[in-house]
Amino acid sequence: MIGNDVIDILQSRKESNWRRKGFIEKIYTPDEQLLISNAADPEIMVWILWSMKEAAYKVYNRQTEIREYIPLKLVCSLLSKNHNSIKGSVICSGKTFHTSTILSQDYIHTIAVSNFEDLNKIIEIEKEVTSKDKNGLPYLSNPFQNSIQYASVSNHGRFQKVVTISSSPTCN
């Protein structure tokens, strides 16, 4: 299963005052708060962690069909980081979701999957090729094989990202 989240950095600056009293404590665990306070750019770390939580929540929601506001139950860990990408994980209710985050000057885009190997099979697609199931969740249908393939759609500000898991590996 797959989930994603994109954050338009300029839009987030206009829409959210992440420094307001109580915001960080309401959304982030103590360990995540430490990551934010120790980051070279705390604002970007706030949105990296938020993006990881949102992407993982989409997978969690699809698996459980539970819709709830649970940012503190989605616990982020950063596993590796370089200039423009981060590998991490998010744990929620005993389930581990593996994440890959791309950092650009204009946006942050995180993809979460339930199976680690699927991180190497991610492809971006056009939104127009997706349909929605009875719960409003996006998917691709293959009428020739009478099957569906999960997809994830995220929009924020100037950006839209639609991803799915390819049946053949890609190079990241």
URBELCOR-V109191 format. One record per backbone hydrogen bond with DSSP energy under -1.0 kcal/mol. CO is the residue of the C=O (numbers start at 0). NH is the residue of the N-H. If there is no record, write none. Layout:
BEGIN
co/nh
CO/NH
CO/NH
END
This chain:
BEGIN
co/nh
0/113
2/111
4/109
6/107
7/11
8/12
9/13
10/14
11/15
16/19
19/22
21/25
22/26
23/27
28/32
29/33
30/34
31/35
32/36
33/37
40/44
41/45
42/46
43/47
44/48
45/49
46/50
47/51
48/52
49/53
50/54
51/55
52/56
53/57
54/58
55/59
56/60
57/61
58/62
59/63
60/64
69/72
74/90
76/88
79/86
83/102
84/81
85/100
86/78
86/79
87/98
88/76
89/96
90/74
91/94
94/91
96/89
97/112
98/87
99/110
100/85
101/108
105/8
106/103
107/6
108/101
109/4
110/99
111/2
112/97
114/117
115/118
116/119
117/120
119/169
120/165
122/163
125/128
126/129
130/138
132/135
136/132
137/150
138/130
139/148
141/146
146/141
148/139
151/162
153/160
155/158
158/155
160/153
161/124
162/151
163/122
END
